[in-house]
Amino acid sequence: MRYAFTLLVVLGSAAAEAAEVGPCNDLDRISNLVGQTRSYSQGKIRIAHVDTDGEPVCCSSHLLVFTPSPEIGSQCFAVSQKAAKGDESQLGFNSIEFSRIKASYDPGRGLLLNVPYTLYNPDGGRGKTGSANVRVDLADKGSVRIEP
């Protein structure tokens, strides 16, 4: 029983590390848009699947989340395998299954998006599949974060 619990904790933390939220940087260009967008909360929250035309080859798919800005306009958050940090660019997923994203709403916590993705397999063949739970909360200044 103890082994099973440890395995669940290890697997759960590995899945949680497969997605991060960071700045959109230059991902929010219309030329990166894949298909349609979706909106929630009477249009206050919008999501879009973007792809950087296969660059880098392994990891070019990202999910963008737009929320109202505390100032004017909107703010953009990128859900990627690894978020952009400092001079490093973000690293996306091999693919995102945008049509299979599921959403649920909790009045006290905000919108929860379950985002299915596939990671790149450097050995060829199908990559590892997983999903990220992305919490979008419009309270205060708004936040987007990954939940276990």
Backbone as a ProteinNet text record, in pm:
[ID]
protein_1_A
[PRIMARY]
MRYAFTLLVVLGSAAAEAAEVGPCNDLDRISNLVGQTRSYSQGKIRIAHVDTDGEPVCCSSHLLVFTPSPEIGSQCFAVSQKAAKGDESQLGFNSIEFSRIKASYDPGRGLLLNVPYTLYNPDGGRGKTGSANVRVDLADKGSVRIEP
[TERTIARY]
82.2	0	86.6	192.3	280.7	344.9	385.9	446.6	348.6	223.6	122.9	104.5	102.6	86.3	206.5	327.4	447.7	446.5	406.6	399.7	301.2	186.3	88	143.2	214.6	272.7	376.1	462	563.9	499.1	403.1	335.4	259.5	193.8	119.3	209.9	326.3	416.7	480.5	505.4	560.9	462.9	335.4	233.9	219.4	226.6	209.8	325.1	445.8	560	560	467.6	465.6	401.8	355.3	295.3	328.8	352	379.1	307.2	280.6	218.7	323.5	330.6	426	372.1	457	414.6	396	311.4	286.3	400	473.3	578.8	523.1	582.6	535.2	442.8	392.2	301.3	164.7	125.8	-9.9	-27.1	47.3	30.3	-75.8	-155.5	-264	-209.4	-88.2	-31	-5.2	-3.9	15.7	-115.5	-227.3	-357.2	-391.6	-436.6	-480	-630.5	-709.7	-855	-924	-1032.6	-1118.1	-1070.5	-1125.9	-1100.5	-1224.7	-1214.2	-1330.1	-1336	-1456.3	-1469.5	-1558	-1533.4	-1604.7	-1633.9	-1718.4	-1752.6	-1798	-1896.4	-1954.6	-1848.9	-1751.8	-1648.5	-1531.3	-1531.8	-1421	-1295	-1311.1	-1197.4	-1201.4	-1089.8	-1080.3	-956	-967.5	-851.8	-828.9	-702.7	-666.7	-552.1	-557.4	-448	-359.4	-229.8	-135.8	-23.4	33.6	145	244.5	370.1	474.7	533.6	448.4	487.2	598.6	591	687	823.5	836	963.3	947.9	1022.8	1108.5	1023.6	1083.6	1012.1	939.4	1001.2	943.6	826.5	822.2	739.7	685.7	596.4	551.6	407.1	335.2	194.4	181.7	101.6	79.2	-69.5	-115.3	-250.5	-237.6	-305.9	-307.1	-436.8	-427.2	-543.5	-544.2	-652.6	-668.7	-772	-736.2	-828.2	-828.3	-930.2	-931.3	-810.1	-753.3	-642.1	-697.5	-628.1	-673.4	-673	-594.9	-588.8	-690.8	-641.8	-726.5	-687.7	-784.4	-755.1	-752.3	-661.9	-653.9	-508.9	-494.3	-361.7	-356.8	-238.6	-221.8	-127.8	-169	-89.1	-69.2	52.8	82.6	96.3	22.5	37.2	124.4	242.5	342.4	401.1	479.2	549	647.1	722.3	813	789.1	764.7	737.2	864.4	847.2	959.6	1011.2	1142.8	1206.5	1331.8	1341.4	1459.2	1476.7	1595.1	1624.6	1581.1	1534	1492.7	1350.8	1330.1	1195.8	1116.9	987.6	901.2	918.4	888	892.5	752.1	690.2	551.2	537.5	418.4	387	404.1	414.5	415.3	279.7	171.6	37.9	-55.3	-160.6	-269.2	-398.4	-482.8	-612.3	-718.1	-718.9	-804.5	-952.3	-995.8	-1137.6	-1178.6	-1082.7	-1112.8	-1094.4	-1068.1	-1055.3	-1189.9	-1188.5	-1310.1	-1301.9	-1416	-1419.9	-1524.9	-1493	-1589.2	-1567.8	-1672.8	-1665.9	-1701.6	-1619.2	-1643.5	-1651.3	-1765.9	-1779.9	-1672.9	-1620.4	-1519.8	-1376.6	-1353	-1216.1	-1194.3	-1300.3	-1287.1	-1303.4	-1262.2	-1275.4	-1159.8	-1191.5	-1088.8	-1095.4	-982.4	-971.2	-884.2	-932.4	-851.7	-803.9	-673.3	-614.6	-532.6	-582.1	-504.9	-392.2	-276.4	-160.8	-80.5	12.7	109.3	247.7	339.3	477.8	556.3	662.5	747.3	820.9	829	904.5	1027.6	1147.6	1267.1	1303.8	1249.6	1277.6	1182.1	1093.5	992.5	869	767.5	642.4	563.4	453.7	363.7	429.5	417.4	472.3	381.4	429.3	354.4	237.8	119.3	1.8	-19.9	-85.5	-117.9	-221.1	-248.5	-338.7	-297.5	-321.7	-291.7	-422	-432.3	-545.9	-506	-572.3	-539.5	-652.5	-620.6	-719.3	-710.3	-823.5	-832.2	-925.4	-869.5	-945.8	-946.5	-1063.1	-1073.9	-1072	-1068.9	-1068	-941.2	-949.6	-839.6	-790.2	-663.5	-606.8	-614.3	-665.6	-674.6	-548.6	-568	-452.4	-481.3	-375.1	-381.2	-269.6	-303.5	-203.6	-234.9	-133.7	-149.5	-184.2	-285.2	-322.7	-295.1	-260.6	-237.8	-364.8
-119.7	0	126.2	126.6	242.2	266.2	158.7	170.3	233.2	190.3	244.6	393.8	436.1	578.4	657.4	606.1	673.1	684.2	579.4	580.8	686	697.3	798.5	938.7	962	1093.7	1126.2	1030.8	1052.8	1076.8	994.2	1012.7	1144	1179.7	1305.3	1424.9	1423	1536.6	1542.7	1429	1429.5	1491.1	1457.6	1513.6	1663.2	1706.6	1847.9	1930.5	1871.9	1944.6	1954.8	1889.1	1890	2016.3	2107.6	2231.8	2345.7	2462.4	2583.1	2700.4	2802.5	2925.2	3034.8	3106	3215.2	3324.2	3419.9	3529.5	3480.5	3548.1	3510.2	3550.5	3655	3708.5	3726.6	3665.8	3686.1	3575.4	3491.8	3384.6	3435.9	3554.8	3603.4	3673.2	3627.2	3678.4	3596.7	3660.6	3594.1	3483.9	3497.7	3395.8	3263.5	3263.7	3141.1	3069	3132.2	3077.9	2949.5	2849.3	2722.6	2711.9	2718.3	2701.1	2813.2	2776.2	2870.8	2894.6	2996.1	3023.4	2984.3	2983.8	2959.3	3070.7	3096.1	3196.3	3142.5	3195.1	3155.9	3282.1	3269.5	3381.2	3503.2	3481.2	3586.9	3661.1	3585.8	3642.5	3705	3703.8	3764.1	3678.7	3548.2	3457.1	3397.7	3409.1	3350.9	3263.8	3152.2	3065.8	3043.5	3020.7	2997.6	2897.7	2809.9	2716.2	2782.2	2791.8	2849.2	2749.8	2760.2	2675.5	2762.4	2749.5	2832.6	2767.5	2705.7	2644.6	2541.5	2462.6	2354.2	2396	2515.7	2561	2582.4	2516.8	2404.1	2283.8	2195.6	2081.4	2001.6	1985.7	1901	1963.2	2094.3	2153	2290.6	2294.3	2424	2459.7	2373.8	2400.1	2459.4	2565.8	2634	2667.9	2685.3	2734.8	2875.5	2970.9	3107.5	3131.5	3199.4	3234.6	3386.6	3448	3593.2	3626.6	3718.6	3765.7	3918.3	3979.6	4126	4179.1	4285.8	4351.5	4442.9	4457.5	4553.5	4696.1	4720.5	4852.1	4855	4854.5	4855.3	4737	4676.6	4567	4432.5	4345.1	4211.3	4175.6	4077.1	4023.2	3881	3838.6	3709.1	3621.5	3496.8	3396.7	3278.8	3224	3108.4	2984.6	2879.2	2749.9	2666.8	2632.3	2562.3	2449.4	2364.3	2260.7	2327.1	2426.1	2506.1	2652.1	2733.7	2875.4	2951.1	3064	3152.6	3211.1	3212.7	3269.5	3343	3468.8	3547.4	3554	3514.8	3515.3	3387.4	3287.7	3160	3168.3	3116.2	3110.2	2996.2	3003.1	2895.3	2772.1	2656.3	2529.3	2471.8	2454	2408.5	2257.6	2212.8	2070.2	2023	1892.7	1837.1	1864.8	1847.3	1881.6	1906.7	1981.3	2006.3	1964.3	1892	1850.9	1952.5	2064	2178.2	2138.9	2055.7	2017.4	1931.8	1876.1	1791.4	1862.7	1993.5	2067.9	2069	2033.6	2033.6	2148.6	2211.1	2324.9	2301.6	2346.6	2346.2	2474.7	2516.4	2644	2625.5	2682.4	2686	2833.5	2880.8	3023.6	3078.2	2994.8	3040.1	3033.8	2957.7	2937.4	2978.1	2986.6	3026.7	2910.5	2932.8	2837	2736.7	2608.3	2504.5	2443.3	2447.3	2387.3	2263	2152.3	2031.8	2022.9	2039.4	2053.6	1928.3	1844.2	1726.6	1764.8	1704.2	1733.5	1605.6	1615.7	1509.5	1571.4	1504	1547.8	1482.5	1544.9	1495.5	1368.6	1272.7	1150	1155	1178.4	1189.6	1059.2	946.6	817.1	785.9	878.2	856	791.9	778.5	720.9	820.1	772.2	858	900	1025.9	1077.8	1048.3	1080.8	1059.6	1158.3	1105.8	1192.7	1228.6	1338.8	1384.8	1493.9	1554.5	1669.7	1763.8	1890	1993.3	2053.4	2074.5	2145.5	2291.3	2376.5	2518.4	2595.2	2662.4	2739.9	2885.8	2942.2	3082.9	3151.1	3244.4	3315.1	3464	3521.4	3663.7	3754.9	3698.7	3780.8	3866.3	3978.4	4073.9	4114.3	4089.6	4127.6	4014.4	3899	3783	3698.5	3568.7	3478.1	3354.2	3294.9	3167.7	3082.4	2962.4	2875.2	2728.9	2646.5	2501.5	2443.5	2355.8	2286.3	2136.8	2070.7	1925.2	1851.3
0	0	0	81.2	86.2	-50.8	-120.4	-252.5	-351.9	-348.2	-440.8	-417.3	-291.7	-261.5	-313.5	-290.7	-338.3	-489.6	-557.4	-703	-751.4	-686.1	-724.5	-705.8	-597.2	-572.6	-679.7	-713.3	-816	-951.3	-989.5	-1117.8	-1121.4	-1014.3	-1008.8	-1023.6	-958.9	-969.5	-1107.1	-1170.6	-1305.8	-1404	-1389.7	-1479.1	-1455.7	-1330.5	-1299.3	-1355.9	-1366.6	-1418.1	-1569.7	-1637.7	-1783.2	-1840.4	-1756.7	-1805.1	-1709.9	-1769.3	-1691.9	-1757	-1677.8	-1728.6	-1729.1	-1839.4	-1850.4	-1940.7	-1974.6	-2062.7	-2206.3	-2280	-2419.4	-2511.9	-2474.6	-2561.7	-2701.8	-2801.9	-2939.2	-2988.4	-2897.5	-2938.5	-2982	-2938.3	-2963	-3098.7	-3196.7	-3333.6	-3406.3	-3486.6	-3559.8	-3650.2	-3698.3	-3787.2	-3715	-3583.8	-3505.6	-3472.3	-3496	-3456.7	-3532.5	-3458.1	-3516.9	-3494.4	-3599.9	-3587.5	-3512.2	-3447.4	-3377.3	-3234	-3172.3	-3031.1	-2952.6	-2821.2	-2733.9	-2630.6	-2582.4	-2476.2	-2364.2	-2244.7	-2123	-2044	-1943.4	-1854	-1932.6	-2018.8	-2100.9	-2182.8	-2233.1	-2318.5	-2245.6	-2113	-2038.1	-2043.6	-2057.7	-2069.7	-2209.8	-2282.5	-2415.6	-2422.5	-2494.1	-2513	-2662	-2696.5	-2836.2	-2841.8	-2941	-2967.9	-3071.6	-3041.5	-3137	-3164	-3283.4	-3321.8	-3397.2	-3363.4	-3423.8	-3548.2	-3628.2	-3756.1	-3742.1	-3634.9	-3619	-3569	-3516.2	-3459.5	-3310.4	-3226.9	-3262.9	-3304	-3379.6	-3436.4	-3329.3	-3216.1	-3110.5	-3038.4	-3029.6	-2923.8	-2961.2	-3057.9	-3109.5	-3075.5	-3001.6	-2968.4	-2827.4	-2818	-2690.5	-2679.3	-2556.4	-2531.4	-2475.7	-2537.6	-2486.5	-2411.8	-2298.5	-2217.5	-2205	-2248.4	-2241.1	-2134.9	-2046	-1941.8	-1944	-1885.4	-1881.2	-1804.5	-1854.7	-1786.7	-1678.5	-1566.5	-1465.3	-1519.8	-1622.3	-1686	-1800.3	-1923	-2042.1	-2129.3	-2195.8	-2287.3	-2217.5	-2262.7	-2205.3	-2175.3	-2088.4	-2060.5	-2113.8	-2156	-2221.6	-2140.1	-2119.3	-2049.9	-2145.1	-2150	-2234.6	-2147.2	-2183.4	-2118.6	-2211.8	-2163.2	-2243.2	-2160.3	-2223.9	-2148.3	-2052.1	-2099.3	-2017.6	-2051.3	-1950.7	-1971.2	-2006.8	-2074.4	-2104.3	-1973	-1959.7	-1839.6	-1882.6	-1842.8	-1878.7	-2028.7	-2076.6	-2220.8	-2290.3	-2213.1	-2271.5	-2324.8	-2444.5	-2502.5	-2439.9	-2453.1	-2405.7	-2492.7	-2436.1	-2508	-2502.1	-2616.1	-2620.2	-2613.7	-2640.9	-2647	-2790	-2808.8	-2943.4	-3008.4	-2931	-2980.7	-2863.2	-2890.5	-2795.2	-2863.5	-2791.9	-2847.3	-2803.7	-2875.8	-2841.9	-2836.2	-2927	-2931.8	-2811.7	-2739.9	-2624.5	-2491.1	-2493	-2368.1	-2297.7	-2169.4	-2087.5	-1988.4	-1964.1	-1872.9	-1764.8	-1644	-1533.4	-1454.5	-1384.6	-1313.7	-1166.8	-1081.4	-937	-898.6	-847.5	-817.6	-722.4	-635.4	-540.4	-591.9	-698	-744.6	-889.5	-967.5	-1107.4	-1203.8	-1326.1	-1435.1	-1430.8	-1448.6	-1457.3	-1595.4	-1666.6	-1799.5	-1788.9	-1843.1	-1851.9	-1996.1	-2016.4	-2148.9	-2183.6	-2275.4	-2316.7	-2413	-2392.4	-2476	-2501.3	-2595.1	-2621.5	-2616.8	-2547.6	-2541.6	-2655.2	-2694.7	-2802.9	-2760	-2850.7	-2828.5	-2919.3	-2863.5	-2947.2	-3017.5	-2971.2	-3033.5	-3148	-3179.7	-3283.4	-3224.1	-3303.3	-3254.2	-3171.9	-3120.2	-3042.8	-2911.9	-2879.4	-2755.3	-2637.6	-2520.1	-2396.4	-2390.7	-2362.8	-2350.4	-2204.7	-2184.5	-2049.9	-2058.6	-1946.3	-1945.5	-1833.8	-1856.4	-1758.3	-1709.7	-1579.8	-1521.3	-1506.7	-1581.5	-1584.8	-1516.2	-1405.4	-1330.2	-1373.1	-1414.3	-1453.4	-1354.3	-1279.1	-1176	-1208.8	-1222.6	-1257	-1135.2	-1014.7	-892.9	-888.9	-819.9	-808.7	-947.3	-975.8	-1105.7	-1206.7	-1165.6	-1253.7	-1245.2	-1254.6	-1251.7	-1334.6	-1384.8	-1455.9	-1396.7	-1352	-1289.6	-1318.8	-1303.7	-1320.4	-1184.3	-1182.1	-1059.1	-1076	-965.4	-973.7	-1005.2
[MASK]
++++++++++++++++++++++++++++++++++++++++++++++++++++++++++++++++++++++++++++++++++++++++++++++++++++++++++++++++++++++++++++++++++++++++++++++++++++

